[in-house]
Amino acid sequence: MRRGEICGLKWDRVDLERKIITVEKSMIGRTKSSKIRYIPINKNLIDILEELKENRNSDFVFSNRKGEMYKGDFRGSIKNALVKAGIKKNLRFHDLRHTFAANYMMSGESITTLNKILGHSTLQMTMRYIHFSQDFIEGEIDKLDYD
């Protein structure tokens, strides 16, 4: 999800039973294309969201201490996470979408499905998000070796 979609996400758009988040144009953090998008969520995220929901103080999934929509930029949190992970590269929040896209494709999934998840209107835009690692590329080429 985009930063604005995450910040504007309310609990009534999170369906933990169906494992889906609905993002639509009527939301504060509405979709960029103004189209409804359904984002599947995995077990790891469900566990985190269930814990957040237990301790919630707001209709927003991510809120400030007053229960209002969080309007931060996440720079401090990202910097702390990078330090803890030993990563010396500087990243922006939006880079997480690119990382997700690359990892999704390197796990062997469909670009058309990724296109829907990211909410892009064209496959060409989705292609701009995919950055394969050199190890992955070399591993794919090795599949062509015949013994």
DSSP file (Angstrom, degrees, kcal/mol; ACC not computed):
  #  RESIDUE AA STRUCTURE BP1 BP2  ACC     N-H-->O    O-->H-N    N-H-->O    O-->H-N    TCO  KAPPA ALPHA  PHI   PSI    X-CA   Y-CA   Z-CA
    1    1 A M              0   0    0      0, 0.0     2,-0.1     0, 0.0    96,-0.1   0.000 360.0 360.0 360.0 154.6    0.0    0.0    0.0
    2    2 A R     >  -     0   0    0     27,-0.1     4,-2.3     1,-0.1     3,-0.2  -0.437 360.0-107.9 -77.6 158.4    1.0    3.6   -0.5
    3    3 A R  H  > S+     0   0    0      1,-0.2     4,-2.8     2,-0.2     5,-0.2   0.903 119.8  49.4 -55.0 -46.0    1.9    5.7    2.6
    4    4 A G  H  > S+     0   0    0      1,-0.2     4,-2.0     2,-0.2    -1,-0.2   0.855 109.8  51.8 -64.0 -34.9   -1.3    7.8    2.3
    5    5 A E  H  4 S+     0   0    0     -3,-0.2     4,-0.4     2,-0.2    24,-0.2   0.890 112.4  46.0 -67.9 -38.9   -3.4    4.6    2.0
    6    6 A I  H >< S+     0   0    0     -4,-2.3     3,-1.1     2,-0.2    56,-0.4   0.935 113.0  48.6 -69.1 -46.7   -1.8    3.2    5.1
    7    7 A C  H 3< S+     0   0    0     -4,-2.8    63,-0.4     1,-0.2    55,-0.2   0.864 116.0  44.3 -62.5 -35.7   -2.1    6.4    7.1
    8    8 A G  T 3< S+     0   0    0     -4,-2.0    20,-0.5    -5,-0.2    -1,-0.2   0.430  84.9 125.1 -88.5   0.8   -5.8    6.8    6.1
    9    9 A L    <   -     0   0    0     -3,-1.1    52,-2.8    -4,-0.4    53,-0.5  -0.430  42.1-164.4 -69.4 127.5   -6.7    3.1    6.7
   10   10 A K  B >   -A   60   0A   0     50,-0.3     3,-2.1    -2,-0.2    50,-0.2  -0.785  30.8-113.7-109.5 156.8   -9.6    2.6    9.1
   11   11 A W  G >  S+     0   0    0     48,-2.7     3,-1.7    -2,-0.3    49,-0.1   0.774 111.1  67.9 -60.8 -28.1  -10.6   -0.7   10.8
   12   12 A D  G 3  S+     0   0    0     47,-0.3    -1,-0.3     1,-0.3    48,-0.1   0.608  98.7  53.7 -70.2  -7.2  -13.8   -0.9    8.9
   13   13 A R  G <  S+     0   0    0     -3,-2.1     9,-2.5     8,-0.0     2,-0.6   0.388  92.5  84.9-101.6  -0.2  -11.7   -1.5    5.7
   14   14 A V  E <   -B   21   0B   0     -3,-1.7     2,-0.8     7,-0.2     7,-0.2  -0.914  55.9-173.5-108.3 114.8   -9.8   -4.4    7.3
   15   15 A D  E  >> +B   20   0B   0      5,-2.9     5,-2.1    -2,-0.6     4,-1.0  -0.860   5.1 178.5-109.7  96.9  -11.5   -7.8    7.0
   16   16 A L  T  45S+     0   0    0     -2,-0.8    -1,-0.2     3,-0.2     5,-0.1   0.804  79.7  54.6 -70.6 -29.2   -9.4  -10.2    9.1
   17   17 A E  T  45S+     0   0    0      1,-0.2    -1,-0.2     3,-0.1    -2,-0.1   0.930 116.7  35.3 -69.4 -45.5  -11.7  -13.2    8.4
   18   18 A R  T  45S-     0   0    0      2,-0.2    -1,-0.2    22,-0.0    -2,-0.2   0.542 107.7-128.2 -85.0  -7.1  -11.6  -12.8    4.6
   19   19 A K  T  <5 +     0   0    0     -4,-1.0    22,-1.8     1,-0.2     2,-0.3   0.945  65.5 120.8  60.4  53.0   -7.9  -11.7    4.8
   20   20 A I  E   < -BC  15  40B   0     -5,-2.1    -5,-2.9    20,-0.2     2,-0.4  -1.000  51.3-152.7-148.9 144.6   -8.4   -8.6    2.7
   21   21 A I  E     -BC  14  39B   0     18,-2.4    18,-3.3    -2,-0.3     2,-0.5  -0.963  17.9-147.7-113.7 134.2   -8.0   -4.8    3.0
   22   22 A T  E     - C   0  38B   0     -9,-2.5     2,-0.5    -2,-0.4    16,-0.2  -0.904  12.9-173.2-105.6 125.3  -10.2   -2.6    0.9
   23   23 A V  E     + C   0  37B   0     14,-3.0    14,-3.0    -2,-0.5     2,-0.3  -0.974  16.1 165.1-116.6 125.5   -8.8    0.7   -0.4
   24   24 A E    >   -     0   0    0     -2,-0.5     3,-1.8    12,-0.2    12,-0.1  -0.913  49.3-102.3-141.6 168.4  -11.3    3.0   -2.2
   25   25 A K  T 3  S+     0   0    0      9,-0.3     5,-0.2    -2,-0.3    10,-0.1   0.695 112.0  64.8 -66.1 -20.8  -11.6    6.5   -3.3
   26   26 A S  T 3  S+     0   0    0      3,-0.1    -1,-0.3     8,-0.0     2,-0.1   0.603  85.7  96.4 -78.0  -9.1  -13.9    7.6   -0.5
   27   27 A M  S X  S-     0   0    0     -3,-1.8     3,-0.8     1,-0.1   -18,-0.1  -0.357  84.2-121.5 -77.9 159.0  -11.1    7.0    2.1
   28   28 A I  T 3  S+     0   0    0    -20,-0.5     2,-1.0     1,-0.3    -1,-0.1   0.939 118.6  42.4 -62.4 -47.2   -8.8    9.7    3.4
   29   29 A G  T 3  S+     0   0    0    -24,-0.2    -1,-0.3   -21,-0.2   -27,-0.1  -0.446  96.6 177.4 -94.1  59.6   -5.8    7.7    2.0
   30   30 A R    <   -     0   0    0     -2,-1.0    -5,-0.2    -3,-0.8   -25,-0.1  -0.063  35.7 -82.6 -67.8 164.4   -7.7    7.0   -1.2
   31   31 A T    >   -     0   0    0      4,-0.2     3,-0.6     1,-0.1    -1,-0.1  -0.279  32.4-125.0 -64.6 151.2   -6.3    5.1   -4.1
   32   32 A K  T 3  S+     0   0    0      1,-0.2    -1,-0.1    -3,-0.1    -2,-0.1   0.866 113.6  42.2 -65.2 -36.5   -4.2    7.0   -6.5
   33   33 A S  T 3  S-     0   0    0     86,-0.2    -1,-0.2     2,-0.2     3,-0.1   0.480 108.3-123.8 -89.1  -2.9   -6.4    5.9   -9.5
   34   34 A S  S <  S+     0   0    0     -3,-0.6    -9,-0.3     1,-0.3     2,-0.3   0.661  71.8 126.1  65.0  18.3   -9.6    6.4   -7.5
   35   35 A K  S    S-     0   0    0     84,-0.1    -1,-0.3   -11,-0.1     2,-0.2  -0.773  70.4-102.1-102.2 151.5  -10.5    2.8   -8.1
   36   36 A I        -     0   0    0     -2,-0.3     2,-0.4   -12,-0.1   -12,-0.2  -0.526  41.3-168.8 -69.9 136.2  -11.4    0.3   -5.5
   37   37 A R  E     -C   23   0B   0    -14,-3.0   -14,-3.0    -2,-0.2     2,-0.6  -0.993  13.8-151.3-130.8 137.1   -8.5   -2.1   -4.7
   38   38 A Y  E     -C   22   0B   0     -2,-0.4   -16,-0.2   -16,-0.2    81,-0.1  -0.935  12.2-163.0-109.3 121.7   -8.6   -5.3   -2.7
   39   39 A I  E     -C   21   0B   0    -18,-3.3   -18,-2.4    -2,-0.6     2,-0.1  -0.908  12.1-139.5-110.8 115.7   -5.3   -6.1   -1.0
   40   40 A P  E     -C   20   0B   0      0, 0.0     2,-0.4     0, 0.0   -20,-0.2  -0.439  17.4-153.1 -70.4 145.8   -4.8   -9.7    0.2
   41   41 A I        -     0   0    0    -22,-1.8     2,-0.1    -2,-0.1    -2,-0.0  -0.958   5.1-137.5-123.9 141.7   -3.1  -10.0    3.6
   42   42 A N     >  -     0   0    0     -2,-0.4     4,-2.4     1,-0.1     5,-0.2  -0.319  32.8 -94.8 -92.3 176.5   -1.1  -13.0    4.8
   43   43 A K  H  > S+     0   0    0      1,-0.2     4,-2.4     2,-0.2     5,-0.2   0.861 121.0  56.5 -60.2 -39.7   -1.0  -14.7    8.2
   44   44 A N  H  > S+     0   0    0      1,-0.2     4,-1.7     2,-0.2    -1,-0.2   0.932 111.4  42.8 -59.3 -45.8    2.0  -12.6    9.5
   45   45 A L  H  > S+     0   0    0      1,-0.2     4,-3.0     2,-0.2     5,-0.2   0.876 110.3  56.6 -69.5 -36.9    0.1   -9.4    8.8
   46   46 A I  H  X S+     0   0    0     -4,-2.4     4,-2.7     1,-0.2     5,-0.2   0.931 106.1  51.0 -59.2 -44.7   -3.1  -10.8   10.3
   47   47 A D  H  X S+     0   0    0     -4,-2.4     4,-1.7     1,-0.2    -1,-0.2   0.914 112.7  45.8 -58.5 -44.1   -1.3  -11.6   13.5
   48   48 A I  H  X S+     0   0    0     -4,-1.7     4,-2.3     1,-0.2    -2,-0.2   0.924 113.8  48.4 -65.5 -45.0    0.1   -8.0   13.7
   49   49 A L  H  X S+     0   0    0     -4,-3.0     4,-2.7     1,-0.2    -2,-0.2   0.871 108.3  54.4 -65.7 -37.2   -3.3   -6.4   12.9
   50   50 A E  H  X S+     0   0    0     -4,-2.7     4,-1.8    -5,-0.2    -1,-0.2   0.912 110.2  47.0 -62.1 -41.7   -5.1   -8.6   15.5
   51   51 A E  H  X S+     0   0    0     -4,-1.7     4,-1.2    -5,-0.2    -2,-0.2   0.911 113.1  48.7 -65.6 -42.6   -2.7   -7.4   18.1
   52   52 A L  H  < S+     0   0    0     -4,-2.3     3,-0.3     1,-0.2    -2,-0.2   0.900 109.4  53.3 -61.8 -40.7   -3.1   -3.7   17.0
   53   53 A K  H >< S+     0   0    0     -4,-2.7     3,-1.1     1,-0.2    -1,-0.2   0.866 103.5  56.3 -65.8 -36.1   -6.9   -4.1   17.0
   54   54 A E  H 3< S+     0   0    0     -4,-1.8    -1,-0.2     1,-0.2    -2,-0.2   0.864 116.1  36.7 -60.5 -36.5   -6.9   -5.4   20.6
   55   55 A N  T 3< S+     0   0    0     -4,-1.2    -1,-0.2    -3,-0.3    -2,-0.2   0.137  89.3 139.2-104.2  18.2   -5.1   -2.3   21.8
   56   56 A R    <   +     0   0    0     -3,-1.1     5,-0.1     1,-0.1    -3,-0.1  -0.257  29.5 177.7 -71.2 151.8   -6.7    0.3   19.5
   57   57 A N        +     0   0    0      3,-0.3     2,-0.3     1,-0.0    -1,-0.1   0.064  67.2  40.6-132.2  20.2   -7.8    3.7   20.6
   58   58 A S  S    S-     0   0    0      2,-0.2   -47,-0.1     1,-0.1    10,-0.1  -0.976  79.0-112.8-160.3 164.1   -9.1    4.9   17.2
   59   59 A D  S    S+     0   0    0      8,-0.4   -48,-2.7    -2,-0.3   -47,-0.3   0.674  97.4  86.4 -76.1 -18.8  -11.0    4.1   14.1
   60   60 A F  B    S-A   10   0A   0      7,-0.4   -50,-0.3   -50,-0.2    -3,-0.3  -0.628  77.0-141.7 -82.9 140.1   -7.7    4.4   12.3
   61   61 A V  S    S+     0   0    0    -52,-2.8     2,-0.6    -2,-0.3    -1,-0.1   0.914  99.0  31.3 -64.8 -42.5   -5.4    1.4   12.1
   62   62 A F  S    S+     0   0    0    -53,-0.5     8,-1.6   -56,-0.4     2,-0.3  -0.956  85.8 158.2-119.7 112.5   -2.4    3.7   12.6
   63   63 A S  B     -D   69   0C   0     -2,-0.6     6,-0.2     6,-0.2     2,-0.1  -0.836  39.2-109.6-130.6 165.6   -3.1    6.7   14.7
   64   64 A N    >   -     0   0    0      4,-2.5     3,-2.0    -2,-0.3     6,-0.1  -0.218  53.8 -83.5 -81.7-176.4   -1.3    9.2   16.8
   65   65 A R  T 3  S+     0   0    0      1,-0.3    -1,-0.1     2,-0.1     5,-0.0   0.750 130.6  56.3 -63.3 -23.3   -1.7    9.3   20.6
   66   66 A K  T 3  S-     0   0    0      2,-0.1    -1,-0.3     3,-0.1     3,-0.1   0.478 119.4-108.8 -86.6  -2.2   -4.9   11.4   20.3
   67   67 A G  S <  S+     0   0    0     -3,-2.0    -7,-0.4     1,-0.3    -8,-0.4   0.551  77.5 131.8  85.4   8.1   -6.5    8.7   18.1
   68   68 A E  S    S-     0   0    0      1,-0.1    -4,-2.5   -10,-0.1    -1,-0.3  -0.467  71.5 -72.9 -88.5 164.3   -6.2   10.9   15.0
   69   69 A M  B     -D   63   0C   0     -6,-0.2     2,-0.3    -2,-0.1    -6,-0.2  -0.318  53.3-114.0 -56.4 132.0   -4.9    9.8   11.6
   70   70 A Y        +     0   0    0     -8,-1.6    -1,-0.1   -63,-0.4    -8,-0.1  -0.549  35.2 179.1 -69.1 127.8   -1.1    9.4   11.8
   71   71 A K        +     0   0    0     -2,-0.3    -1,-0.1    -3,-0.1    -2,-0.1   0.175  35.2 124.2-117.7  15.7    0.5   12.1    9.5
   72   72 A G        -     0   0    0      1,-0.1   -65,-0.1   -65,-0.0    -2,-0.0  -0.112  62.3-131.2 -71.7 173.4    4.1   11.3   10.0
   73   73 A D        -     0   0    0     20,-0.0    20,-0.3     0, 0.0    -1,-0.1   0.433  29.7-131.3-108.2  -1.1    6.6   10.5    7.3
   74   74 A F     >  +     0   0    0      1,-0.1     4,-2.8    18,-0.1     5,-0.3   0.484  67.1 128.4  69.3   3.8    8.1    7.3    8.9
   75   75 A R  H  > S+     0   0    0      1,-0.2     4,-2.6     2,-0.2     5,-0.2   0.919  72.8  46.6 -59.2 -45.4   11.7    8.6    8.3
   76   76 A G  H  > S+     0   0    0      2,-0.2     4,-2.4     1,-0.2    -1,-0.2   0.911 113.9  48.2 -63.4 -42.6   12.8    8.0   11.9
   77   77 A S  H  > S+     0   0    0      2,-0.2     4,-2.3     1,-0.2    -2,-0.2   0.910 113.2  47.3 -64.8 -42.2   11.2    4.6   12.0
   78   78 A I  H  X S+     0   0    0     -4,-2.8     4,-2.5     2,-0.2    -2,-0.2   0.919 111.6  50.9 -65.6 -42.9   12.8    3.5    8.7
   79   79 A K  H  X S+     0   0    0     -4,-2.6     4,-2.2    -5,-0.3    -2,-0.2   0.922 111.3  48.0 -61.2 -43.9   16.2    4.9    9.8
   80   80 A N  H  X S+     0   0    0     -4,-2.4     4,-2.5     1,-0.2    -1,-0.2   0.903 111.6  50.1 -62.6 -42.0   16.0    3.0   13.1
   81   81 A A  H  X S+     0   0    0     -4,-2.3     4,-2.0     2,-0.2    -1,-0.2   0.895 110.2  50.4 -64.2 -40.2   15.0   -0.2   11.3
   82   82 A L  H  X>S+     0   0    0     -4,-2.5     5,-2.7     2,-0.2     4,-0.6   0.908 110.9  48.8 -64.8 -41.7   17.9    0.1    8.8
   83   83 A V  H ><5S+     0   0    0     -4,-2.2     3,-1.1     1,-0.2    -2,-0.2   0.942 112.0  48.4 -62.6 -47.2   20.4    0.6   11.7
   84   84 A K  H 3<5S+     0   0    0     -4,-2.5    -1,-0.2     1,-0.3    -2,-0.2   0.839 113.2  48.2 -62.1 -33.2   19.1   -2.4   13.5
   85   85 A A  H 3<5S-     0   0    0     -4,-2.0    -1,-0.3    -5,-0.2    -2,-0.2   0.522 113.0-119.9 -84.9  -5.9   19.3   -4.5   10.3
   86   86 A G  T <<5 +     0   0    0     -3,-1.1     2,-0.6    -4,-0.6    -3,-0.2   0.758  62.1 148.3  73.8  24.4   22.8   -3.3    9.6
   87   87 A I      < -     0   0    0     -5,-2.7    -1,-0.3    -6,-0.2    -2,-0.1  -0.828  31.1-170.7 -96.4 124.8   21.8   -1.7    6.3
   88   88 A K        +     0   0    0     -2,-0.6     2,-0.2    -3,-0.1    -1,-0.1   0.395  53.4 104.9 -95.7   2.7   23.8    1.3    5.4
   89   89 A K  S    S-     0   0    0     -7,-0.1     2,-0.5     1,-0.0    -2,-0.1  -0.582  71.9-124.3 -84.8 146.2   21.7    2.3    2.4
   90   90 A N        -     0   0    0     -2,-0.2     2,-0.3    -8,-0.0    -2,-0.1  -0.802  35.2-175.5 -91.0 126.6   19.2    5.2    2.7
   91   91 A L        -     0   0    0     -2,-0.5     2,-0.3   -16,-0.1    -9,-0.1  -0.885  18.5-142.4-124.2 153.6   15.7    4.3    1.8
   92   92 A R    >   -     0   0    0     -2,-0.3     3,-1.2     1,-0.1     4,-0.5  -0.726  33.2-109.1-105.2 161.6   12.3    6.0    1.5
   93   93 A F  T >  S+     0   0    0     -2,-0.3     3,-1.9   -20,-0.3     4,-0.4   0.899 118.7  58.6 -55.8 -42.1    9.0    4.6    2.5
   94   94 A H  T >> S+     0   0    0      1,-0.3     3,-1.1     2,-0.2     4,-1.1   0.745  89.1  73.3 -63.8 -22.9    8.0    4.2   -1.1
   95   95 A D  H <> S+     0   0    0     -3,-1.2     4,-2.6     1,-0.3    -1,-0.3   0.764  84.2  68.8 -61.8 -23.3   11.0    1.9   -1.6
   96   96 A L  H <> S+     0   0    0     -3,-1.9     4,-2.6    -4,-0.5    -1,-0.3   0.855  95.8  53.0 -64.0 -34.0    9.1   -0.7    0.4
   97   97 A R  H <> S+     0   0    0     -3,-1.1     4,-2.4    -4,-0.4    -1,-0.2   0.908 110.2  47.3 -65.5 -41.1    6.6   -1.0   -2.5
   98   98 A H  H  X S+     0   0    0     -4,-1.1     4,-2.5     2,-0.2    33,-0.4   0.914 112.2  49.8 -65.4 -42.8    9.5   -1.6   -4.9
   99   99 A T  H  X S+     0   0    0     -4,-2.6     4,-2.6     1,-0.2     5,-0.2   0.922 111.2  49.2 -62.5 -44.5   11.0   -4.2   -2.5
  100  100 A F  H  X S+     0   0    0     -4,-2.6     4,-2.8     1,-0.2     5,-0.2   0.938 110.9  50.3 -58.8 -46.8    7.7   -6.0   -2.2
  101  101 A A  H  X S+     0   0    0     -4,-2.4     4,-2.2     1,-0.2    -2,-0.2   0.918 112.4  46.1 -60.0 -45.5    7.2   -6.1   -6.0
  102  102 A A  H  X S+     0   0    0     -4,-2.5     4,-2.7    27,-0.4    -1,-0.2   0.939 115.0  46.2 -64.0 -47.2   10.7   -7.5   -6.6
  103  103 A N  H  X S+     0   0    0     -4,-2.6     4,-1.1     1,-0.2    -2,-0.2   0.882 110.8  53.7 -63.9 -38.0   10.4  -10.1   -3.9
  104  104 A Y  H  <>S+     0   0    0     -4,-2.8     5,-1.5    -5,-0.2     3,-0.4   0.929 113.5  42.1 -61.4 -45.9    6.9  -11.1   -5.1
  105  105 A M  H ><5S+     0   0    0     -4,-2.2     3,-1.9     1,-0.2    -2,-0.2   0.881 110.5  55.7 -70.9 -38.2    8.2  -11.7   -8.6
  106  106 A M  H 3<5S+     0   0    0     -4,-2.7    -1,-0.2     1,-0.3    -2,-0.2   0.686  99.1  62.7 -69.6 -15.6   11.4  -13.5   -7.5
  107  107 A S  T 3<5S-     0   0    0     -4,-1.1    -1,-0.3    -3,-0.4    -2,-0.2   0.419 125.1-103.2 -86.3   2.2    9.1  -15.9   -5.6
  108  108 A G  T < 5S+     0   0    0     -3,-1.9    -3,-0.2     1,-0.2    -2,-0.1   0.656  71.1 146.3  92.7  17.2    7.7  -16.9   -8.9
  109  109 A E      < -     0   0    0     -5,-1.5     2,-0.3     1,-0.1    -1,-0.2  -0.280  52.3 -85.7 -86.9 174.0    4.4  -15.1   -8.8
  110  110 A S     >  -     0   0    0      1,-0.1     4,-2.2    -2,-0.1     5,-0.1  -0.561  18.0-145.8 -84.9 136.2    2.4  -13.6  -11.7
  111  111 A I  H  > S+     0   0    0     -2,-0.3     4,-2.4     1,-0.2    -1,-0.1   0.823 102.3  56.9 -68.1 -30.3    3.0  -10.0  -12.9
  112  112 A T  H  > S+     0   0    0      2,-0.2     4,-1.5     1,-0.2    -1,-0.2   0.883 108.2  46.6 -69.5 -35.9   -0.7   -9.6  -13.6
  113  113 A T  H  > S+     0   0    0      2,-0.2     4,-2.4     1,-0.2    -2,-0.2   0.920 111.7  51.0 -68.4 -43.1   -1.5  -10.4  -10.0
  114  114 A L  H  X S+     0   0    0     -4,-2.2     4,-2.9     1,-0.2     5,-0.3   0.900 105.8  56.9 -58.7 -41.2    1.2   -8.1   -8.8
  115  115 A N  H  X>S+     0   0    0     -4,-2.4     5,-1.7     1,-0.2     4,-1.2   0.901 109.2  45.3 -56.1 -43.6   -0.3   -5.4  -11.0
  116  116 A K  H  <5S+     0   0    0     -4,-1.5    -2,-0.2     2,-0.2    -1,-0.2   0.911 112.5  50.4 -68.1 -43.2   -3.7   -5.8   -9.3
  117  117 A I  H  <5S+     0   0    0     -4,-2.4    -2,-0.2     1,-0.2    -1,-0.2   0.923 114.0  44.0 -62.2 -44.6   -2.1   -5.8   -5.8
  118  118 A L  H  <5S-     0   0    0     -4,-2.9    -1,-0.2    -5,-0.2    -2,-0.2   0.720 107.6-128.1 -74.6 -20.2   -0.1   -2.6   -6.5
  119  119 A G  T  <5 +     0   0    0     -4,-1.2     2,-0.2    -5,-0.3   -86,-0.2   0.769  49.5 158.7  80.3  25.8   -3.1   -1.0   -8.1
  120  120 A H      < -     0   0    0     -5,-1.7    -1,-0.2    -6,-0.2    -2,-0.1  -0.556  41.2-143.9 -82.3 148.8   -1.4    0.0  -11.3
  121  121 A S  S    S+     0   0    0     -2,-0.2     2,-0.3     1,-0.1    -1,-0.1   0.677  82.9  35.5 -85.1 -17.6   -3.4    0.7  -14.4
  122  122 A T  S  > S-     0   0    0      1,-0.1     4,-1.4    -7,-0.1     3,-0.1  -0.963  70.7-131.3-135.4 153.4   -0.8   -0.8  -16.8
  123  123 A L  H  > S+     0   0    0     -2,-0.3     4,-2.4     1,-0.2     5,-0.2   0.805 108.5  65.2 -67.1 -29.3    1.7   -3.6  -16.7
  124  124 A Q  H  > S+     0   0    0      1,-0.2     4,-1.0     2,-0.2    -1,-0.2   0.906 101.7  47.6 -60.1 -42.2    4.3   -1.2  -18.0
  125  125 A M  H >4 S+     0   0    0      1,-0.2     3,-0.6     2,-0.2     4,-0.4   0.914 110.3  52.1 -65.1 -41.8    4.0    0.8  -14.7
  126  126 A T  H >< S+     0   0    0     -4,-1.4     3,-1.8     1,-0.2     4,-0.5   0.890 102.6  59.6 -61.2 -39.0    4.3   -2.5  -12.7
  127  127 A M  H >< S+     0   0    0     -4,-2.4     3,-1.0     1,-0.3    -1,-0.2   0.816  95.7  62.9 -59.2 -31.0    7.4   -3.4  -14.6
  128  128 A R  T << S+     0   0    0     -4,-1.0    -1,-0.3    -3,-0.6    -2,-0.2   0.683 100.5  54.6 -67.8 -16.4    9.0   -0.2  -13.3
  129  129 A Y  T <  S+     0   0    0     -3,-1.8     2,-0.7    -4,-0.4   -27,-0.4   0.571  86.7  93.2 -92.0 -11.5    8.7   -1.6   -9.8
  130  130 A I    <   +     0   0    0     -3,-1.0     2,-0.5    -4,-0.5   -31,-0.1  -0.758  43.7 169.9 -95.1 118.2   10.5   -4.8  -10.4
  131  131 A H        -     0   0    0     -2,-0.7     2,-0.2   -33,-0.4   -29,-0.1  -0.912  20.3-153.2-126.9 101.2   14.2   -4.9   -9.6
  132  132 A F        -     0   0    0     -2,-0.5     2,-0.1     1,-0.1   -29,-0.1  -0.508  18.0-119.6 -77.0 140.9   15.7   -8.3   -9.7
  133  133 A S     >  -     0   0    0     -2,-0.2     4,-2.2     1,-0.1     5,-0.2  -0.420  20.0-119.4 -73.8 155.1   18.8   -9.0   -7.6
  134  134 A Q  H  > S+     0   0    0      1,-0.2     4,-2.6     2,-0.2     5,-0.2   0.888 115.1  55.2 -62.5 -39.3   21.9  -10.2   -9.3
  135  135 A D  H  > S+     0   0    0      1,-0.2     4,-2.2     2,-0.2    -1,-0.2   0.902 108.0  49.5 -60.0 -41.0   21.9  -13.4   -7.3
  136  136 A F  H  > S+     0   0    0      2,-0.2     4,-2.3     1,-0.2    -2,-0.2   0.933 110.7  49.0 -63.8 -46.1   18.3  -14.1   -8.6
  137  137 A I  H  X S+     0   0    0     -4,-2.2     4,-2.0     1,-0.2    -2,-0.2   0.923 112.5  47.8 -61.0 -45.4   19.3  -13.4  -12.2
  138  138 A E  H  X S+     0   0    0     -4,-2.6     4,-2.0     1,-0.2    -1,-0.2   0.889 111.1  51.6 -63.8 -38.6   22.3  -15.7  -12.0
  139  139 A G  H  X S+     0   0    0     -4,-2.2     4,-0.7    -5,-0.2    -1,-0.2   0.864 108.3  51.7 -65.2 -36.8   20.2  -18.4  -10.4
  140  140 A E  H >< S+     0   0    0     -4,-2.3     3,-0.7     1,-0.2     4,-0.3   0.899 109.6  48.9 -66.9 -40.4   17.6  -18.2  -13.2
  141  141 A I  H >< S+     0   0    0     -4,-2.0     3,-2.0     1,-0.2    -2,-0.2   0.876 103.3  61.6 -66.0 -37.1   20.3  -18.6  -15.8
  142  142 A D  H >< S+     0   0    0     -4,-2.0     3,-1.7     1,-0.3    -1,-0.2   0.753  88.7  72.0 -62.1 -22.6   21.7  -21.6  -14.0
  143  143 A K  T << S+     0   0    0     -4,-0.7    -1,-0.3    -3,-0.7    -2,-0.2   0.720  89.6  61.6 -64.2 -19.2   18.4  -23.3  -14.5
  144  144 A L  T <  S+     0   0    0     -3,-2.0     2,-0.3    -4,-0.3    -1,-0.3   0.540  77.7 110.2 -85.8  -6.4   19.4  -23.6  -18.2
  145  145 A D    <   -     0   0    0     -3,-1.7     2,-0.5    -4,-0.2    -3,-0.0  -0.523  53.1-161.7 -70.3 130.9   22.4  -25.8  -17.4
  146  146 A Y              0   0    0     -2,-0.3    -2,-0.1     1,-0.1    -3,-0.0  -0.966 360.0 360.0-116.6 129.1   22.0  -29.4  -18.6
  147  147 A D              0   0    0     -2,-0.5    -1,-0.1     0, 0.0    -2,-0.0   0.389 360.0 360.0-107.2 360.0   24.1  -32.2  -17.2
